[in-house]
Amino acid sequence: MKRNFILAVALWLLSTAAFGQTFPACPDPGNDPSKFCPVGQIWSETANDCILMA
């Protein structure tokens, strides 16, 4: 009984790790992650930096 439980838990952990790898790391893979700005700022192409929203 204990062996069946351990086997079931191991299979569950392995299956969740396998399914987790199918999702993309970024919600929009077309964007450059280095251009992500903190809340309240936007990316400026001319300055190549985050600037405060006006």
Gaussian input, Z-matrix of N, CA and C with variables (Angstrom, degrees):
# hf/3-21g

backbone

0 1
 N
 C     1     B1
 C     2     B2     1     A1
 N     3     B3     2     A2     1     D1
 C     4     B4     3     A3     2     D2
 C     5     B5     4     A4     3     D3
 N     6     B6     5     A5     4     D4
 C     7     B7     6     A6     5     D5
 C     8     B8     7     A7     6     D6
 N     9     B9     8     A8     7     D7
 C    10    B10     9     A9     8     D8
 C    11    B11    10    A10     9     D9
 N    12    B12    11    A11    10    D10
 C    13    B13    12    A12    11    D11
 C    14    B14    13    A13    12    D12
 N    15    B15    14    A14    13    D13
 C    16    B16    15    A15    14    D14
 C    17    B17    16    A16    15    D15
 N    18    B18    17    A17    16    D16
 C    19    B19    18    A18    17    D17
 C    20    B20    19    A19    18    D18
 N    21    B21    20    A20    19    D19
 C    22    B22    21    A21    20    D20
 C    23    B23    22    A22    21    D21
 N    24    B24    23    A23    22    D22
 C    25    B25    24    A24    23    D23
 C    26    B26    25    A25    24    D24
 N    27    B27    26    A26    25    D25
 C    28    B28    27    A27    26    D26
 C    29    B29    28    A28    27    D27
 N    30    B30    29    A29    28    D28
 C    31    B31    30    A30    29    D29
 C    32    B32    31    A31    30    D30
 N    33    B33    32    A32    31    D31
 C    34    B34    33    A33    32    D32
 C    35    B35    34    A34    33    D33
 N    36    B36    35    A35    34    D34
 C    37    B37    36    A36    35    D35
 C    38    B38    37    A37    36    D36
 N    39    B39    38    A38    37    D37
 C    40    B40    39    A39    38    D38
 C    41    B41    40    A40    39    D39
 N    42    B42    41    A41    40    D40
 C    43    B43    42    A42    41    D41
 C    44    B44    43    A43    42    D42
 N    45    B45    44    A44    43    D43
 C    46    B46    45    A45    44    D44
 C    47    B47    46    A46    45    D45
 N    48    B48    47    A47    46    D46
 C    49    B49    48    A48    47    D47
 C    50    B50    49    A49    48    D48
 N    51    B51    50    A50    49    D49
 C    52    B52    51    A51    50    D50
 C    53    B53    52    A52    51    D51
 N    54    B54    53    A53    52    D52
 C    55    B55    54    A54    53    D53
 C    56    B56    55    A55    54    D54
 N    57    B57    56    A56    55    D55
 C    58    B58    57    A57    56    D56
 C    59    B59    58    A58    57    D57
 N    60    B60    59    A59    58    D58
 C    61    B61    60    A60    59    D59
 C    62    B62    61    A61    60    D60
 N    63    B63    62    A62    61    D61
 C    64    B64    63    A63    62    D62
 C    65    B65    64    A64    63    D63
 N    66    B66    65    A65    64    D64
 C    67    B67    66    A66    65    D65
 C    68    B68    67    A67    66    D66
 N    69    B69    68    A68    67    D67
 C    70    B70    69    A69    68    D68
 C    71    B71    70    A70    69    D69
 N    72    B72    71    A71    70    D70
 C    73    B73    72    A72    71    D71
 C    74    B74    73    A73    72    D72
 N    75    B75    74    A74    73    D73
 C    76    B76    75    A75    74    D74
 C    77    B77    76    A76    75    D75
 N    78    B78    77    A77    76    D76
 C    79    B79    78    A78    77    D77
 C    80    B80    79    A79    78    D78
 N    81    B81    80    A80    79    D79
 C    82    B82    81    A81    80    D80
 C    83    B83    82    A82    81    D81
 N    84    B84    83    A83    82    D82
 C    85    B85    84    A84    83    D83
 C    86    B86    85    A85    84    D84
 N    87    B87    86    A86    85    D85
 C    88    B88    87    A87    86    D86
 C    89    B89    88    A88    87    D87
 N    90    B90    89    A89    88    D88
 C    91    B91    90    A90    89    D89
 C    92    B92    91    A91    90    D90
 N    93    B93    92    A92    91    D91
 C    94    B94    93    A93    92    D92
 C    95    B95    94    A94    93    D93
 N    96    B96    95    A95    94    D94
 C    97    B97    96    A96    95    D95
 C    98    B98    97    A97    96    D96
 N    99    B99    98    A98    97    D97
 C   100   B100    99    A99    98    D98
 C   101   B101   100   A100    99    D99
 N   102   B102   101   A101   100   D100
 C   103   B103   102   A102   101   D101
 C   104   B104   103   A103   102   D102
 N   105   B105   104   A104   103   D103
 C   106   B106   105   A105   104   D104
 C   107   B107   106   A106   105   D105
 N   108   B108   107   A107   106   D106
 C   109   B109   108   A108   107   D107
 C   110   B110   109   A109   108   D108
 N   111   B111   110   A110   109   D109
 C   112   B112   111   A111   110   D110
 C   113   B113   112   A112   111   D111
 N   114   B114   113   A113   112   D112
 C   115   B115   114   A114   113   D113
 C   116   B116   115   A115   114   D114
 N   117   B117   116   A116   115   D115
 C   118   B118   117   A117   116   D116
 C   119   B119   118   A118   117   D117
 N   120   B120   119   A119   118   D118
 C   121   B121   120   A120   119   D119
 C   122   B122   121   A121   120   D120
 N   123   B123   122   A122   121   D121
 C   124   B124   123   A123   122   D122
 C   125   B125   124   A124   123   D123
 N   126   B126   125   A125   124   D124
 C   127   B127   126   A126   125   D125
 C   128   B128   127   A127   126   D126
 N   129   B129   128   A128   127   D127
 C   130   B130   129   A129   128   D128
 C   131   B131   130   A130   129   D129
 N   132   B132   131   A131   130   D130
 C   133   B133   132   A132   131   D131
 C   134   B134   133   A133   132   D132
 N   135   B135   134   A134   133   D133
 C   136   B136   135   A135   134   D134
 C   137   B137   136   A136   135   D135
 N   138   B138   137   A137   136   D136
 C   139   B139   138   A138   137   D137
 C   140   B140   139   A139   138   D138
 N   141   B141   140   A140   139   D139
 C   142   B142   141   A141   140   D140
 C   143   B143   142   A142   141   D141
 N   144   B144   143   A143   142   D142
 C   145   B145   144   A144   143   D143
 C   146   B146   145   A145   144   D144
 N   147   B147   146   A146   145   D145
 C   148   B148   147   A147   146   D146
 C   149   B149   148   A148   147   D147
 N   150   B150   149   A149   148   D148
 C   151   B151   150   A150   149   D149
 C   152   B152   151   A151   150   D150
 N   153   B153   152   A152   151   D151
 C   154   B154   153   A153   152   D152
 C   155   B155   154   A154   153   D153
 N   156   B156   155   A155   154   D154
 C   157   B157   156   A156   155   D155
 C   158   B158   157   A157   156   D156
 N   159   B159   158   A158   157   D157
 C   160   B160   159   A159   158   D158
 C   161   B161   160   A160   159   D159

   B1=1.4452
   B2=1.5275
   B3=1.3256
   B4=1.4505
   B5=1.5307
   B6=1.3180
   B7=1.4579
   B8=1.5333
   B9=1.3334
   B10=1.4616
   B11=1.5356
   B12=1.3135
   B13=1.4569
   B14=1.5228
   B15=1.3219
   B16=1.4619
   B17=1.5245
   B18=1.3099
   B19=1.4552
   B20=1.5272
   B21=1.3199
   B22=1.4632
   B23=1.5266
   B24=1.3134
   B25=1.4604
   B26=1.5282
   B27=1.3234
   B28=1.4658
   B29=1.5279
   B30=1.3152
   B31=1.4675
   B32=1.5148
   B33=1.3146
   B34=1.4646
   B35=1.5278
   B36=1.3246
   B37=1.4641
   B38=1.5269
   B39=1.3149
   B40=1.4577
   B41=1.5233
   B42=1.3230
   B43=1.4620
   B44=1.5250
   B45=1.3314
   B46=1.4639
   B47=1.5209
   B48=1.3166
   B49=1.4609
   B50=1.5242
   B51=1.3088
   B52=1.4637
   B53=1.5218
   B54=1.3310
   B55=1.4531
   B56=1.5213
   B57=1.3087
   B58=1.4517
   B59=1.5155
   B60=1.3169
   B61=1.4530
   B62=1.5256
   B63=1.3315
   B64=1.4540
   B65=1.5189
   B66=1.3198
   B67=1.4545
   B68=1.5240
   B69=1.3381
   B70=1.4639
   B71=1.5282
   B72=1.3174
   B73=1.4544
   B74=1.5253
   B75=1.3217
   B76=1.4578
   B77=1.5250
   B78=1.3347
   B79=1.4530
   B80=1.5242
   B81=1.3232
   B82=1.4574
   B83=1.5293
   B84=1.3299
   B85=1.4617
   B86=1.5212
   B87=1.3458
   B88=1.4498
   B89=1.5135
   B90=1.3268
   B91=1.4642
   B92=1.5170
   B93=1.3191
   B94=1.4560
   B95=1.5260
   B96=1.3337
   B97=1.4769
   B98=1.5248
   B99=1.3134
   B100=1.4605
   B101=1.5247
   B102=1.3431
   B103=1.4549
   B104=1.5297
   B105=1.3347
   B106=1.4626
   B107=1.5180
   B108=1.3154
   B109=1.4671
   B110=1.5265
   B111=1.3429
   B112=1.4583
   B113=1.5337
   B114=1.2946
   B115=1.4612
   B116=1.5273
   B117=1.3283
   B118=1.4536
   B119=1.5145
   B120=1.3352
   B121=1.4499
   B122=1.5221
   B123=1.3361
   B124=1.4564
   B125=1.5201
   B126=1.3353
   B127=1.4557
   B128=1.5197
   B129=1.2973
   B130=1.4573
   B131=1.5244
   B132=1.3394
   B133=1.4607
   B134=1.5192
   B135=1.3313
   B136=1.4645
   B137=1.5245
   B138=1.3306
   B139=1.4572
   B140=1.5357
   B141=1.3497
   B142=1.4669
   B143=1.5189
   B144=1.3368
   B145=1.4615
   B146=1.5238
   B147=1.3045
   B148=1.4547
   B149=1.5269
   B150=1.3276
   B151=1.4577
   B152=1.5320
   B153=1.3203
   B154=1.4626
   B155=1.5168
   B156=1.3309
   B157=1.4566
   B158=1.5213
   B159=1.3135
   B160=1.4659
   B161=1.5191
   A1=110.46
   A2=117.62
   A3=121.56
   A4=110.31
   A5=116.47
   A6=120.89
   A7=110.70
   A8=117.33
   A9=121.25
   A10=110.85
   A11=116.28
   A12=120.44
   A13=110.78
   A14=116.91
   A15=121.07
   A16=110.38
   A17=117.14
   A18=121.18
   A19=111.16
   A20=117.13
   A21=120.94
   A22=111.00
   A23=117.99
   A24=121.48
   A25=110.12
   A26=117.32
   A27=120.86
   A28=110.72
   A29=117.66
   A30=120.80
   A31=111.18
   A32=116.83
   A33=120.79
   A34=110.59
   A35=117.06
   A36=120.62
   A37=111.25
   A38=117.02
   A39=120.28
   A40=111.72
   A41=117.00
   A42=119.40
   A43=111.20
   A44=119.01
   A45=120.02
   A46=110.30
   A47=118.57
   A48=120.90
   A49=110.15
   A50=117.21
   A51=120.65
   A52=110.84
   A53=118.33
   A54=120.78
   A55=111.35
   A56=117.97
   A57=121.85
   A58=112.60
   A59=117.89
   A60=121.37
   A61=112.45
   A62=118.98
   A63=120.61
   A64=112.36
   A65=118.58
   A66=121.61
   A67=109.88
   A68=118.21
   A69=119.57
   A70=111.65
   A71=116.28
   A72=120.79
   A73=111.38
   A74=116.89
   A75=121.53
   A76=108.97
   A77=118.32
   A78=119.43
   A79=112.37
   A80=117.98
   A81=122.02
   A82=107.85
   A83=118.06
   A84=119.31
   A85=113.92
   A86=118.92
   A87=121.17
   A88=113.27
   A89=118.05
   A90=121.69
   A91=110.76
   A92=115.34
   A93=121.66
   A94=108.94
   A95=119.02
   A96=120.46
   A97=113.41
   A98=118.73
   A99=119.90
   A100=111.30
   A101=117.68
   A102=121.58
   A103=112.40
   A104=118.59
   A105=121.06
   A106=108.38
   A107=116.16
   A108=121.45
   A109=110.12
   A110=116.80
   A111=120.13
   A112=111.21
   A113=115.88
   A114=121.58
   A115=109.36
   A116=116.14
   A117=121.12
   A118=113.24
   A119=117.71
   A120=121.65
   A121=109.49
   A122=116.40
   A123=121.60
   A124=108.52
   A125=116.24
   A126=121.51
   A127=109.46
   A128=117.37
   A129=123.39
   A130=108.18
   A131=116.52
   A132=120.70
   A133=111.49
   A134=117.37
   A135=119.72
   A136=111.54
   A137=117.64
   A138=121.05
   A139=112.10
   A140=117.09
   A141=122.75
   A142=111.14
   A143=115.32
   A144=120.94
   A145=108.54
   A146=115.97
   A147=121.51
   A148=108.95
   A149=116.01
   A150=120.27
   A151=108.42
   A152=115.78
   A153=120.64
   A154=109.32
   A155=116.03
   A156=119.92
   A157=109.21
   A158=116.75
   A159=120.45
   A160=110.18
   D1=-44.59
   D2=-179.47
   D3=-65.92
   D4=-37.69
   D5=179.85
   D6=-65.42
   D7=-39.47
   D8=178.14
   D9=-64.19
   D10=-39.86
   D11=178.78
   D12=-64.52
   D13=-44.83
   D14=179.54
   D15=-63.99
   D16=-40.85
   D17=177.78
   D18=-63.48
   D19=-42.66
   D20=179.40
   D21=-64.31
   D22=-42.10
   D23=179.09
   D24=-66.03
   D25=-41.50
   D26=179.26
   D27=-63.42
   D28=-43.09
   D29=178.27
   D30=-64.70
   D31=-39.06
   D32=178.70
   D33=-63.90
   D34=-45.22
   D35=179.98
   D36=-64.06
   D37=-41.38
   D38=179.18
   D39=-66.96
   D40=-38.10
   D41=-178.70
   D42=-71.15
   D43=-36.54
   D44=178.89
   D45=-68.66
   D46=-35.05
   D47=177.58
   D48=-67.81
   D49=-38.57
   D50=179.80
   D51=-67.87
   D52=-40.94
   D53=179.24
   D54=-71.71
   D55=-29.69
   D56=-179.99
   D57=-67.48
   D58=-25.24
   D59=-179.05
   D60=-79.23
   D61=-11.70
   D62=-177.28
   D63=-83.03
   D64=-16.93
   D65=-178.71
   D66=-86.67
   D67=142.12
   D68=179.57
   D69=-68.11
   D70=151.46
   D71=-178.97
   D72=-70.98
   D73=-35.49
   D74=179.29
   D75=-111.01
   D76=142.62
   D77=179.11
   D78=-64.97
   D79=-29.25
   D80=177.72
   D81=-127.39
   D82=94.51
   D83=-174.63
   D84=-67.45
   D85=-8.33
   D86=178.15
   D87=-77.10
   D88=-16.96
   D89=-179.09
   D90=-88.99
   D91=147.30
   D92=176.57
   D93=-80.82
   D94=120.89
   D95=-178.12
   D96=-61.33
   D97=-22.69
   D98=179.45
   D99=-72.88
   D100=-11.29
   D101=-179.68
   D102=-97.99
   D103=10.30
   D104=177.06
   D105=-75.50
   D106=130.34
   D107=-176.61
   D108=-113.54
   D109=155.61
   D110=174.49
   D111=-63.92
   D112=163.50
   D113=179.66
   D114=-60.04
   D115=134.03
   D116=179.85
   D117=94.63
   D118=-2.13
   D119=178.56
   D120=-125.32
   D121=156.91
   D122=176.93
   D123=-128.49
   D124=159.70
   D125=-179.90
   D126=-82.72
   D127=130.70
   D128=177.20
   D129=-106.44
   D130=118.21
   D131=178.56
   D132=-67.16
   D133=-34.34
   D134=-178.36
   D135=-70.80
   D136=-39.30
   D137=-179.05
   D138=-90.78
   D139=-13.64
   D140=-175.05
   D141=52.00
   D142=45.33
   D143=-178.38
   D144=-157.63
   D145=166.78
   D146=175.13
   D147=-80.90
   D148=134.33
   D149=177.92
   D150=-126.67
   D151=158.13
   D152=179.20
   D153=-69.47
   D154=142.38
   D155=176.85
   D156=-72.44
   D157=136.64
   D158=-178.82
   D159=-92.42

